[in-house]
Amino acid sequence: MSDKKKVIMLGNEAIARGAYEAGVKVSAAYPGTPSTEISEYLVQYKEDLYCEWSPNEKVATEVAIGASVAGVRAMSCMKHVGFNVAADPAYTVSYMGVRGGLVIVVADDPGLYSSQNEQDTRMVARAAQLPVLEPSDSAEAKEFMKLAFELSEKFDRPFVFRTTTRLAHSQGVVELGEREDVEDKPYEKDIRRTVMMPANAKMRHIEIEKRNLELAEAANTLPLNRVEMKSRSIGVITSGIPYQYVKEAMPDASVLKLGMVNPLPRKLIEDFAAKVEELYIIEELDPVIEEQVKSWGIKATGKEIFTVQGEYSANMIREAILGEKPDTAAPAQVPVRPPILCPGCPHRSVYYVVKKLNLHVAGDIGCYTLGAVAPLSAVDTTICMGSSISSLHGMEKAKGREYIKNWVAAIGDSTFLHTGVNSLMNMVYNQSAGTVLILDNSTTGMTGHQDHAATGKTLMGDPTYAIDIPALCRAIGVKNVTEVNAFDLETLEKVIREEAAKDEVSVIITKTPCVLLSKEKKPLYLVQEDQCKKCGMCMKPGCPAMTKRENGTVRIDDTMCTGCGLCKDLCRFGAIELVKEGDR
């Protein structure tokens, strides 16, 4: 019986623990749900390794590649859309190979819980010829991470470690192990494998094809791909979280559980298929496994009966394969809780002013994306990180400067440093015009308040130089840079009106920290009911702390109110009063 300690861990925590036990020495990441907590758990082991928040996923992956070249085990972490940003170095390091083990952790988001698409990382990894491991629970998450580094070094391949929202944020029992003492690999100069100019890359492409064939052959016997033979009437090929659904829905079915989903173990799959009467392939999102299996002439059923959208469930599998209808009892009526900006959020006042001025907003990825929902409904477009500024520039080139005076771009401080700075540089370089609002709340808010290059603090907790965003904007050629408090409505309206009317690039920085960062006592505001005129002005920004009484007057919920004072500033009749000062 094992005497090792067993604990309950989130999938993300288990991934971090696996990296620690594998002897990782360098980790770089950009926050992105559902991957963020991996780095936040990993930094707990900072006495043994280095962790950082990088400006974006491309930089994070390049940091990890550099550490691998230097001879240590390294990793980068991101969500699926971040893998697009990291694609440039990821495709190339696939040719280079590794010295120290290299793992790129990518978290997909089936069901779109916090993303703008349901991209399947396995498709990207296949295109980049990167091998992929995918665990099914927290215990496997830890062990597969350790195995990923071993295989990376054995086969000279960077590995993608795929997880999903359900795995990242579910819990399971994990057995703790000791940290492996991995000796650094000595650096040996070899420009034929580390300098990817055409002549070298051609030769490396030939080499990685050989390595991929070796890995594909090894996949047939690797223990992370396993057969669970039971009834021969139904056989299922699956991987990741869907394996859990299959076991719940059809406990008597035979299962080929794949822990490595690229390359696939062809011989193992062919042998399994020959042993069962009906073969099903159950995988969330794209038919990555299914298409390859069917291309080998193996008869199987997959997306004919399963969707390519969203998460699966045991009930879905029972109905699709066994014809069992789920319980049709009416579900409990849960009140709808649409996402909304927090009480006291400085973005709310900015959008209120923008809407008052009848301006369109090219939006971006962050808390401020919520400005698109009612009652503000101020954001017109949201594409990807940094796209607000680039798309504004495209509008100006398409329709001219008069057209763009009815638009502004809105981007957060972390997103601006991620990719927005490149877009702003492009506006200046290509002689564009337009107004950019940098909503600087001094944090990476949407993913849980992580630091970034302008906050003055690293992931390791060390104080550091804080990027001066106004100075950075001026340095790349923006002549009109204005800072304003987001809650100073009069000044904010005046500045936006003036800057939007100009025929050149301008930047307005609303420098107001996220209200959730403050630990100070909040001011207290109350509505004098006898003075309320029921005009609804204070309700227009949509603060969730503001509600209407049955008689039409307004009430402030002091358990939610953060004391920003926006409602008081909007009330023309003095019905909202400050009754208790805070520490701010």
C-alpha positions as CSV (number, residue, x, y, z in Angstrom):
1,M,0.0,0.0,0.0
2,S,1.4,3.4,-1.0
3,D,2.4,5.7,1.9
4,K,2.6,8.8,-0.3
5,K,0.3,11.7,0.5
6,K,-2.9,12.0,-1.5
7,V,-4.7,15.3,-1.9
8,I,-7.6,16.7,-3.8
9,M,-6.5,19.0,-6.6
10,L,-8.0,21.1,-9.4
11,G,-6.8,20.0,-12.8
12,N,-4.8,23.2,-13.1
13,E,-3.2,22.7,-9.8
14,A,-2.3,19.1,-10.7
15,I,-0.7,20.3,-14.0
16,A,1.4,22.7,-11.9
17,R,2.3,19.9,-9.5
18,G,3.3,17.7,-12.4
19,A,5.6,20.4,-13.8
20,Y,7.2,20.8,-10.4
21,E,7.8,17.1,-9.9
22,A,9.1,16.9,-13.5
23,G,11.9,19.3,-12.6
24,V,10.7,22.2,-14.6
25,K,13.0,25.3,-14.1
26,V,11.3,27.9,-16.3
27,S,7.6,28.7,-16.9
28,A,6.2,31.6,-18.9
29,A,2.5,32.4,-19.5
30,Y,-0.1,35.0,-20.3
31,P,-3.3,34.8,-18.2
32,G,-6.2,33.3,-20.1
33,T,-9.2,31.4,-18.7
34,P,-9.2,28.4,-18.2
35,S,-5.4,28.2,-18.0
36,T,-4.6,31.0,-15.6
37,E,-4.4,29.1,-12.4
38,I,-1.6,26.8,-13.6
39,S,1.0,29.6,-13.2
40,E,-0.6,30.9,-10.0
41,Y,-0.2,27.4,-8.5
42,L,3.2,26.9,-10.0
43,V,4.7,30.0,-8.5
44,Q,4.1,28.5,-5.0
45,Y,7.3,26.4,-5.8
46,K,9.3,29.5,-6.7
47,E,12.2,28.4,-4.5
48,D,12.9,25.7,-7.1
49,L,11.9,27.3,-10.4
50,Y,11.2,30.6,-12.2
51,C,7.7,31.8,-13.3
52,E,6.6,34.9,-15.2
53,W,3.7,36.6,-16.7
54,S,4.9,37.5,-20.2
55,P,3.3,40.3,-22.3
56,N,1.7,37.7,-24.6
57,E,1.7,34.0,-25.5
58,K,4.3,34.4,-28.3
59,V,6.8,35.9,-25.9
60,A,6.0,33.3,-23.3
61,T,6.6,30.4,-25.8
62,E,9.9,32.0,-26.9
63,V,11.0,32.4,-23.3
64,A,10.4,28.7,-22.8
65,I,12.2,27.8,-26.0
66,G,15.2,29.8,-24.9
67,A,15.3,28.0,-21.6
68,S,15.1,24.6,-23.5
69,V,17.9,25.6,-25.8
70,A,19.9,26.5,-22.6
71,G,19.4,22.9,-21.4
72,V,16.6,23.0,-18.8
73,R,13.0,21.7,-18.7
74,A,10.6,24.6,-19.6
75,M,7.0,25.2,-20.3
76,S,4.6,27.9,-21.5
77,C,0.9,28.1,-20.6
78,M,-2.1,29.7,-22.4
79,K,-5.7,29.2,-23.5
80,H,-6.6,28.0,-27.0
81,V,-6.8,31.4,-28.7
82,G,-3.5,32.3,-27.1
83,F,-2.0,29.4,-29.0
84,N,-2.8,31.3,-32.2
85,V,-0.5,34.1,-30.9
86,A,2.2,31.6,-30.1
87,A,1.8,29.8,-33.5
88,D,4.9,31.5,-35.0
89,P,7.5,30.1,-32.6
90,A,5.5,26.9,-32.0
91,Y,5.6,25.9,-35.7
92,T,9.3,26.6,-35.9
93,V,10.4,24.9,-32.7
94,S,8.7,21.8,-34.0
95,Y,11.5,21.8,-36.6
96,M,14.2,22.7,-34.1
97,G,13.5,20.1,-31.5
98,V,14.5,20.4,-27.9
99,R,17.5,20.2,-25.6
100,G,15.8,20.5,-22.3
101,G,12.2,19.1,-22.3
102,L,9.7,21.6,-23.7
103,V,5.9,21.5,-23.1
104,I,3.3,24.0,-24.3
105,V,0.2,23.7,-22.2
106,V,-3.0,24.8,-24.0
107,A,-6.5,24.9,-22.5
108,D,-9.4,24.6,-24.8
109,D,-12.9,25.9,-24.0
110,P,-15.7,23.7,-25.3
111,G,-19.0,25.4,-24.5
112,L,-17.5,28.9,-24.8
113,Y,-17.5,29.7,-21.1
114,S,-15.0,32.5,-21.5
115,S,-13.9,32.7,-25.1
116,Q,-14.7,34.0,-28.5
117,N,-14.5,30.6,-30.3
118,E,-14.4,26.9,-29.7
119,Q,-11.0,26.3,-31.5
120,D,-9.7,22.7,-31.2
121,T,-6.0,22.8,-30.3
122,R,-5.5,19.3,-31.7
123,M,-6.0,20.7,-35.2
124,V,-3.4,23.4,-34.7
125,A,-0.9,20.9,-33.2
126,R,-1.4,18.5,-36.1
127,A,-0.7,21.3,-38.6
128,A,2.4,22.2,-36.7
129,Q,3.4,18.5,-36.4
130,L,3.5,18.7,-32.6
131,P,2.7,15.6,-30.5
132,V,-0.3,16.1,-28.1
133,L,-1.0,14.5,-24.7
134,E,-4.5,14.8,-23.1
135,P,-5.4,13.7,-19.6
136,S,-8.8,12.7,-18.3
137,D,-8.6,13.7,-14.7
138,S,-6.4,15.5,-12.1
139,A,-4.3,12.4,-11.4
140,E,-3.5,11.9,-15.0
141,A,-2.9,15.6,-15.4
142,K,0.0,15.4,-13.0
143,E,1.4,12.2,-14.3
144,F,1.0,13.1,-18.0
145,M,2.9,16.3,-17.4
146,K,5.9,14.3,-16.1
147,L,5.6,11.9,-19.0
148,A,5.4,14.8,-21.5
149,F,8.9,16.1,-20.4
150,E,10.3,12.6,-20.6
151,L,9.0,11.9,-24.1
152,S,10.0,15.4,-25.2
153,E,13.6,14.7,-24.4
154,K,13.5,11.1,-25.6
155,F,12.1,11.9,-29.0
156,D,13.5,15.4,-29.4
157,R,10.1,16.9,-29.8
158,P,8.3,19.8,-28.1
159,F,5.0,18.5,-26.7
160,V,1.5,20.2,-26.6
161,F,-0.3,19.3,-23.4
162,R,-4.1,19.8,-24.1
163,T,-6.6,20.4,-21.4
164,T,-10.1,21.8,-21.3
165,T,-12.3,23.9,-19.1
166,R,-14.0,20.9,-17.5
167,L,-10.6,19.3,-16.6
168,A,-8.9,22.5,-15.6
169,H,-11.7,23.4,-13.1
170,S,-12.7,20.0,-11.7
171,Q,-11.2,18.2,-8.8
172,G,-9.7,14.8,-8.3
173,V,-7.4,12.8,-6.0
174,V,-3.7,13.2,-6.8
175,E,-0.8,11.3,-5.2
176,L,2.1,13.6,-4.5
177,G,5.6,12.7,-5.5
178,E,9.1,14.1,-5.1
179,R,10.6,16.7,-7.4
180,E,12.9,15.0,-9.9
181,D,16.5,16.3,-9.8
182,V,17.0,16.8,-13.6
183,E,20.5,17.6,-14.6
184,D,20.9,20.5,-17.0
185,K,21.8,19.5,-20.5
186,P,25.1,21.1,-21.6
187,Y,24.8,23.6,-24.4
188,E,26.4,22.6,-27.7
189,K,26.4,25.1,-30.6
190,D,24.6,23.5,-33.5
191,I,23.3,26.1,-36.0
192,R,21.9,23.4,-38.2
193,R,19.2,22.7,-35.7
194,T,18.8,26.0,-33.9
195,V,19.1,28.5,-36.8
196,M,16.0,28.1,-38.9
197,M,17.0,29.6,-42.2
198,P,15.8,27.7,-45.3
199,A,18.7,25.3,-45.8
200,N,18.7,24.2,-42.2
201,A,14.9,24.0,-41.9
202,K,14.7,21.7,-44.9
203,M,17.0,19.2,-43.2
204,R,15.3,19.5,-39.9
205,H,11.9,18.9,-41.5
206,I,13.3,15.6,-42.8
207,E,14.5,14.8,-39.3
208,I,11.3,15.6,-37.5
209,E,9.3,13.4,-39.9
210,K,11.6,10.5,-38.8
211,R,11.0,11.4,-35.2
212,N,7.3,11.6,-35.7
213,L,7.2,8.1,-37.2
214,E,9.2,6.7,-34.2
215,L,6.8,8.4,-31.8
216,A,3.8,7.1,-33.7
217,E,5.2,3.6,-33.4
218,A,5.9,4.0,-29.8
219,A,2.4,5.2,-29.2
220,N,1.1,1.7,-29.8
221,T,2.8,0.5,-26.6
222,L,2.9,3.6,-24.4
223,P,0.8,3.0,-21.2
224,L,-1.0,6.3,-21.6
225,N,-2.9,4.7,-24.5
226,R,-4.8,1.8,-23.0
227,V,-7.6,-0.7,-23.9
228,E,-10.3,-1.6,-21.4
229,M,-12.0,-4.6,-22.9
230,K,-15.5,-5.5,-21.7
231,S,-18.5,-6.2,-23.9
232,R,-17.5,-6.7,-27.5
233,S,-20.9,-5.4,-28.8
234,I,-19.9,-1.8,-28.4
235,G,-16.4,-0.3,-28.6
236,V,-15.5,3.4,-28.0
237,I,-12.4,5.3,-28.9
238,T,-12.2,8.5,-26.8
239,S,-9.8,10.7,-24.8
240,G,-9.8,13.5,-22.3
241,I,-12.9,14.4,-20.3
242,P,-15.3,12.6,-22.7
243,Y,-13.7,9.4,-21.3
244,Q,-15.4,10.1,-18.0
245,Y,-18.8,10.5,-19.7
246,V,-18.3,7.3,-21.7
247,K,-17.6,5.3,-18.5
248,E,-20.6,6.8,-16.8
249,A,-23.0,6.3,-19.7
250,M,-21.8,2.9,-20.8
251,P,-19.9,1.1,-18.1
252,D,-20.0,-2.2,-20.0
253,A,-18.6,-0.9,-23.2
254,S,-15.1,-1.7,-24.3
255,V,-13.0,1.5,-24.4
256,L,-9.7,2.5,-26.1
257,K,-8.7,5.5,-24.0
258,L,-6.1,7.6,-25.8
259,G,-3.7,9.7,-23.7
260,M,-1.7,10.7,-26.8
261,V,-4.0,12.1,-29.4
262,N,-1.3,13.1,-31.9
263,P,0.2,11.0,-33.4
264,L,-2.4,8.2,-33.1
265,P,-1.4,4.6,-32.4
266,R,-2.6,3.1,-35.6
267,K,-1.9,-0.6,-34.9
268,L,-3.5,-0.3,-31.4
269,I,-6.6,1.3,-33.0
270,E,-6.8,-1.3,-35.8
271,D,-6.5,-4.2,-33.3
272,F,-9.2,-2.7,-31.0
273,A,-11.5,-2.0,-33.9
274,A,-11.3,-5.6,-35.1
275,K,-12.4,-6.9,-31.7
276,V,-15.7,-5.0,-31.4
277,E,-18.9,-5.2,-33.4
278,E,-19.8,-1.5,-33.4
279,L,-17.1,1.2,-33.1
280,Y,-17.9,4.7,-31.9
281,I,-15.5,7.7,-31.7
282,I,-16.4,10.1,-29.0
283,E,-14.5,13.4,-28.9
284,E,-15.6,17.0,-28.2
285,L,-15.2,19.7,-30.9
286,D,-13.6,18.6,-34.2
287,P,-13.5,15.1,-35.6
288,V,-9.7,14.9,-35.2
289,I,-9.4,11.3,-34.2
290,E,-12.4,10.2,-36.3
291,E,-11.1,11.6,-39.6
292,Q,-7.8,9.8,-39.2
293,V,-9.3,6.5,-38.2
294,K,-11.8,6.5,-41.1
295,S,-9.0,7.4,-43.5
296,W,-7.4,4.0,-42.6
297,G,-10.5,2.3,-43.8
298,I,-11.9,1.5,-40.4
299,K,-15.7,1.7,-40.1
300,A,-16.8,3.9,-37.2
301,T,-19.6,6.2,-36.1
302,G,-18.8,9.7,-34.8
303,K,-20.0,13.1,-35.8
304,E,-22.9,11.5,-37.7
305,I,-24.6,11.3,-34.3
306,F,-22.6,13.8,-32.2
307,T,-22.3,17.5,-32.4
308,V,-19.1,19.5,-33.1
309,Q,-20.3,22.2,-30.7
310,G,-20.0,22.5,-27.0
311,E,-19.4,20.0,-24.2
312,Y,-20.7,16.5,-24.1
313,S,-22.4,14.7,-21.3
314,A,-23.3,11.2,-20.2
315,N,-26.9,11.8,-21.1
316,M,-26.0,12.9,-24.6
317,I,-24.0,9.7,-25.1
318,R,-26.8,7.5,-23.7
319,E,-29.4,9.1,-26.0
320,A,-27.2,9.0,-29.1
321,I,-25.9,5.4,-28.8
322,L,-28.4,3.6,-26.6
323,G,-31.5,5.5,-27.5
324,E,-32.2,6.3,-23.9
325,K,-34.1,9.6,-23.4
326,P,-32.9,11.7,-20.5
327,D,-35.3,12.6,-17.7
328,T,-37.8,15.0,-19.1
329,A,-38.8,16.5,-15.8
330,A,-38.7,20.3,-15.9
331,P,-35.4,21.6,-14.6
332,A,-35.3,23.9,-11.6
333,Q,-36.0,27.5,-12.6
334,V,-32.7,29.3,-11.9
335,P,-32.7,33.1,-12.3
336,V,-30.7,34.2,-15.4
337,R,-27.4,35.9,-14.3
338,P,-26.0,37.6,-17.4
339,P,-22.4,38.8,-17.1
340,I,-22.1,42.5,-16.1
341,L,-19.5,45.0,-15.1
342,C,-19.0,45.0,-11.3
343,P,-20.4,47.7,-9.1
344,G,-18.0,50.6,-9.1
345,C,-16.2,49.4,-12.2
346,P,-14.4,52.4,-13.9
347,H,-15.3,51.1,-17.3
348,R,-19.0,51.8,-16.7
349,S,-18.5,55.5,-16.5
350,V,-16.4,55.5,-19.7
351,Y,-19.1,53.7,-21.6
352,Y,-21.8,55.9,-20.2
353,V,-20.0,58.9,-21.6
354,V,-19.3,57.3,-24.9
355,K,-22.9,56.3,-25.3
356,K,-24.1,59.7,-24.4
357,L,-21.9,61.1,-27.2
358,N,-23.4,58.6,-29.6
359,L,-20.0,57.1,-30.5
360,H,-19.4,53.6,-31.8
361,V,-16.8,51.5,-30.0
362,A,-14.4,49.0,-31.6
363,G,-13.9,46.8,-28.6
364,D,-11.3,44.3,-27.4
365,I,-10.8,41.3,-25.0
366,G,-11.2,42.0,-21.3
367,C,-13.6,43.0,-18.6
368,Y,-14.6,46.0,-20.8
369,T,-16.0,43.6,-23.4
370,L,-19.0,43.5,-21.1
371,G,-19.8,47.1,-22.2
372,A,-21.5,45.3,-25.2
373,V,-24.4,44.0,-23.0
374,A,-27.5,45.9,-21.9
375,P,-28.2,48.5,-20.6
376,L,-24.9,50.1,-21.8
377,S,-24.8,48.2,-25.2
378,A,-21.9,50.5,-26.2
379,V,-19.5,48.1,-27.8
380,D,-19.9,47.4,-31.6
381,T,-17.1,44.9,-32.3
382,T,-14.9,42.4,-30.4
383,I,-12.5,40.2,-32.4
384,C,-9.3,39.3,-30.6
385,M,-6.6,40.7,-28.4
386,G,-5.4,44.1,-29.8
387,S,-7.9,44.1,-32.6
388,S,-9.8,47.2,-31.4
389,I,-7.0,49.6,-32.5
390,S,-6.2,47.7,-35.8
391,S,-9.9,47.5,-36.8
392,L,-10.3,51.2,-36.1
393,H,-7.4,51.9,-38.4
394,G,-9.0,49.7,-41.0
395,M,-12.2,51.7,-40.8
396,E,-10.4,54.9,-41.2
397,K,-8.6,53.6,-44.4
398,A,-11.9,52.3,-45.7
399,K,-14.2,55.2,-45.1
400,G,-12.0,58.3,-44.3
401,R,-11.4,60.6,-41.4
402,E,-14.9,62.1,-41.1
403,Y,-16.4,58.6,-40.7
404,I,-13.9,57.7,-38.0
405,K,-14.9,60.7,-35.9
406,N,-18.0,58.7,-34.9
407,W,-15.8,55.8,-33.5
408,V,-13.4,55.1,-30.7
409,A,-11.3,52.1,-29.9
410,A,-11.5,50.7,-26.3
411,I,-8.7,48.5,-24.9
412,G,-7.4,47.6,-21.5
413,D,-3.9,48.2,-20.1
414,S,-2.9,44.5,-20.1
415,T,-4.4,43.9,-23.6
416,F,-2.7,47.1,-24.9
417,L,0.7,45.7,-23.8
418,H,-0.2,42.3,-25.2
419,T,-0.8,43.3,-28.8
420,G,-2.4,46.7,-28.8
421,V,0.9,48.6,-28.8
422,N,1.7,47.1,-32.2
423,S,-1.6,48.2,-33.6
424,L,-1.2,51.7,-32.2
425,M,2.3,51.8,-33.8
426,N,0.7,50.8,-37.1
427,M,-1.8,53.7,-36.9
428,V,1.0,56.2,-36.4
429,Y,3.3,54.7,-39.0
430,N,0.5,54.6,-41.7
431,Q,-0.7,58.1,-41.0
432,S,-4.1,57.2,-39.6
433,A,-6.5,59.0,-37.5
434,G,-8.8,58.0,-34.6
435,T,-9.2,58.0,-30.9
436,V,-8.0,55.1,-28.7
437,L,-9.3,54.7,-25.1
438,I,-6.9,52.8,-22.9
439,L,-9.0,51.7,-20.0
440,D,-6.2,51.4,-17.4
441,N,-7.5,49.6,-14.3
442,S,-4.0,48.6,-13.2
443,T,-4.5,44.8,-13.5
444,T,-5.4,42.0,-15.8
445,G,-8.9,42.0,-14.5
446,M,-11.0,39.4,-16.4
447,T,-8.8,36.5,-15.5
448,G,-8.6,37.3,-11.8
449,H,-6.3,40.3,-11.2
450,Q,-2.9,39.2,-12.5
451,D,0.0,41.6,-12.7
452,H,1.5,42.8,-16.0
453,A,4.4,44.9,-17.3
454,A,2.8,48.2,-16.1
455,T,1.8,47.2,-12.6
456,G,5.3,47.2,-11.1
457,K,5.2,43.7,-9.7
458,T,6.2,40.3,-11.2
459,L,4.5,36.9,-10.9
460,M,7.3,35.9,-8.5
461,G,6.1,38.8,-6.3
462,D,9.2,41.0,-6.9
463,P,8.9,44.8,-7.4
464,T,10.0,45.9,-10.9
465,Y,9.9,48.8,-13.3
466,A,6.3,49.7,-14.3
467,I,5.9,50.5,-18.0
468,D,4.8,54.1,-18.3
469,I,1.9,53.7,-20.8
470,P,1.5,57.5,-21.6
471,A,5.3,57.7,-22.2
472,L,5.2,54.6,-24.4
473,C,2.4,56.1,-26.5
474,R,4.4,59.3,-27.0
475,A,7.5,57.3,-27.8
476,I,5.9,55.7,-30.8
477,G,4.7,59.0,-32.1
478,V,1.3,59.8,-30.6
479,K,1.2,63.5,-30.1
480,N,-2.1,63.7,-28.3
481,V,-2.0,61.7,-25.0
482,T,-4.4,62.6,-22.2
483,E,-4.9,61.0,-18.8
484,V,-8.2,61.4,-17.0
485,N,-10.0,59.9,-14.0
486,A,-12.7,57.6,-15.3
487,F,-15.2,59.0,-12.7
488,D,-14.6,62.6,-13.6
489,L,-17.5,62.6,-16.0
490,E,-17.3,66.3,-17.0
491,T,-13.6,66.2,-17.9
492,L,-14.0,62.8,-19.5
493,E,-16.8,63.9,-21.8
494,K,-14.9,67.1,-22.7
495,V,-11.7,65.2,-23.6
496,I,-13.4,62.5,-25.6
497,R,-15.5,65.1,-27.5
498,E,-12.3,67.1,-28.4
499,E,-10.1,64.2,-29.3
500,A,-12.6,62.4,-31.4
501,A,-13.0,65.5,-33.5
502,K,-9.3,65.6,-34.4
503,D,-7.7,64.5,-37.7
504,E,-4.9,62.5,-36.2
505,V,-4.2,59.7,-33.7
506,S,-5.1,60.5,-30.1
507,V,-5.0,58.4,-26.9
508,I,-7.1,58.9,-23.8
509,I,-6.0,56.9,-20.8
510,T,-8.6,56.5,-18.1
511,K,-6.3,55.7,-15.2
512,T,-8.6,54.4,-12.5
513,P,-7.7,51.1,-10.6
514,C,-10.2,48.2,-10.5
515,V,-12.4,48.7,-7.5
516,L,-11.8,45.1,-6.5
517,L,-8.1,45.9,-5.8
518,S,-8.9,48.3,-3.0
519,K,-8.8,47.0,0.6
520,E,-9.9,50.4,2.0
521,K,-13.3,51.1,3.6
522,K,-15.8,52.2,1.1
523,P,-17.9,55.4,1.2
524,L,-21.6,54.9,1.8
525,Y,-24.3,56.5,-0.4
526,L,-28.0,56.5,0.2
527,V,-31.0,57.7,-1.8
528,Q,-33.3,60.2,-0.1
529,E,-36.6,58.7,-1.2
530,D,-38.6,61.9,-0.8
531,Q,-36.2,63.7,-3.1
532,C,-36.0,61.1,-5.9
533,K,-37.9,62.2,-9.0
534,K,-37.9,58.7,-10.6
535,C,-36.1,60.1,-13.7
536,G,-33.9,57.0,-14.0
537,M,-30.7,58.9,-14.8
538,C,-28.7,57.1,-12.1
539,M,-29.9,53.7,-13.5
540,K,-28.6,54.3,-17.1
541,P,-25.1,53.0,-16.5
542,G,-26.6,49.7,-15.3
543,C,-24.9,49.4,-11.9
544,P,-26.1,46.2,-10.3
545,A,-26.1,47.9,-6.9
546,M,-29.0,50.2,-8.1
547,T,-32.5,48.9,-8.0
548,K,-36.0,50.4,-8.2
549,R,-38.6,50.2,-5.5
550,E,-42.2,49.3,-6.3
551,N,-43.1,53.0,-6.2
552,G,-40.4,53.8,-8.8
553,T,-37.8,55.4,-6.6
554,V,-34.3,54.1,-6.5
555,R,-32.6,52.1,-3.9
556,I,-28.8,51.5,-3.4
557,D,-27.9,48.0,-2.1
558,D,-25.1,48.9,0.3
559,T,-23.8,45.3,0.4
560,M,-23.0,45.7,-3.3
561,C,-22.2,49.4,-3.6
562,T,-18.4,50.1,-3.7
563,G,-18.8,53.9,-3.3
564,C,-17.7,55.0,-6.7
565,G,-20.1,58.0,-6.6
566,L,-21.2,57.7,-10.2
567,C,-24.8,57.6,-9.4
568,K,-24.5,60.8,-7.2
569,D,-22.8,62.6,-10.1
570,L,-25.6,61.7,-12.4
571,C,-28.5,62.7,-10.1
572,R,-29.6,66.2,-11.0
573,F,-31.8,66.6,-7.9
574,G,-29.5,65.9,-5.1
575,A,-31.4,62.8,-4.1
576,I,-28.3,60.7,-3.6
577,E,-26.1,61.7,-0.7
578,L,-22.8,60.7,0.7
579,V,-23.6,59.7,4.3
580,K,-20.3,58.1,5.3
581,E,-16.8,58.9,4.1
582,G,-14.5,56.0,3.2
583,D,-10.7,55.8,3.3
584,R,-10.3,56.7,-0.4
